[in-house]
Amino acid sequence: DEEIARLRAAAELKAEPHAPPSGGERVRIIAGPLAGSEGVLERRGEECRVVLAYAPMRRAISVEVNQAAIELVVEG
């Protein structure tokens, strides 16, 4: 149910289908409707996007976010 709610919230944020990420800089969204979601940072020119993978559905989406709304995920 939580994943479906996040997908609905993502629809408002210029979400686009995306291939599942194969690596990259892990980030956490800390503000907005997707706060708490973790994904992989992707930059497209001036745009800052986060690729979110939904494992149960074997899908991923890319959403545009404000750089101030993300933080690096520190592993370890």
C-alpha positions as CSV (number, residue, x, y, z in Angstrom):
1,D,0.0,0.0,0.0
2,E,2.9,2.4,0.8
3,E,4.5,1.8,-2.6
4,I,1.2,2.5,-4.4
5,A,0.8,5.7,-2.4
6,R,4.3,6.8,-3.4
7,L,3.6,6.0,-7.1
8,R,0.5,8.2,-7.0
9,A,2.6,11.0,-5.4
10,A,5.3,10.6,-8.1
11,A,2.7,11.2,-10.8
12,E,2.6,14.8,-9.7
13,L,6.4,15.2,-10.0
14,K,7.1,14.8,-13.7
15,A,7.7,11.0,-13.3
16,E,9.0,9.2,-16.3
17,P,9.5,5.4,-16.8
18,H,13.2,4.5,-16.4
19,A,15.3,1.4,-16.6
20,P,16.2,0.0,-13.2
21,P,19.4,1.6,-11.9
22,S,22.5,-0.5,-12.1
23,G,24.5,1.7,-9.7
24,G,25.3,5.3,-8.9
25,E,25.1,7.8,-6.1
26,R,22.4,6.7,-3.5
27,V,20.2,9.5,-2.2
28,R,17.2,10.0,0.0
29,I,14.4,12.4,-0.7
30,I,13.9,14.4,2.4
31,A,11.0,16.8,1.4
32,G,7.8,16.6,-0.6
33,P,5.4,13.8,-1.3
34,L,8.2,11.2,-1.8
35,A,10.0,12.1,1.5
36,G,11.7,9.0,2.8
37,S,12.2,7.4,-0.6
38,E,15.7,6.3,-1.6
39,G,17.0,6.0,-5.1
40,V,19.9,6.8,-7.4
41,L,20.8,10.4,-8.4
42,E,20.7,11.3,-12.1
43,R,21.6,14.6,-13.6
44,R,20.3,15.8,-17.0
45,G,21.9,19.1,-17.7
46,E,20.3,21.5,-15.1
47,E,17.8,18.9,-13.9
48,C,18.2,16.9,-10.8
49,R,16.4,13.6,-10.9
50,V,16.1,10.6,-8.7
51,V,15.5,7.1,-10.1
52,L,13.3,5.1,-7.8
53,A,13.1,1.3,-8.2
54,Y,10.0,-0.6,-7.3
55,A,11.3,-4.2,-6.9
56,P,7.9,-6.0,-6.5
57,M,6.8,-4.6,-9.8
58,R,10.2,-4.8,-11.5
59,R,9.9,-1.2,-12.6
60,A,11.6,2.1,-12.0
61,I,10.7,5.7,-12.5
62,S,12.7,8.9,-12.6
63,V,11.3,12.0,-10.8
64,E,12.5,15.6,-10.9
65,V,13.5,16.9,-7.5
66,N,15.0,20.1,-6.1
67,Q,18.6,19.4,-5.1
68,A,17.8,20.9,-1.6
69,A,15.2,18.1,-1.1
70,I,17.8,15.2,-1.2
71,E,20.6,14.0,0.9
72,L,23.3,11.4,0.3
73,V,22.8,8.0,1.8
74,V,25.8,7.0,3.8
75,E,26.3,3.2,3.8
76,G,28.1,1.6,6.7
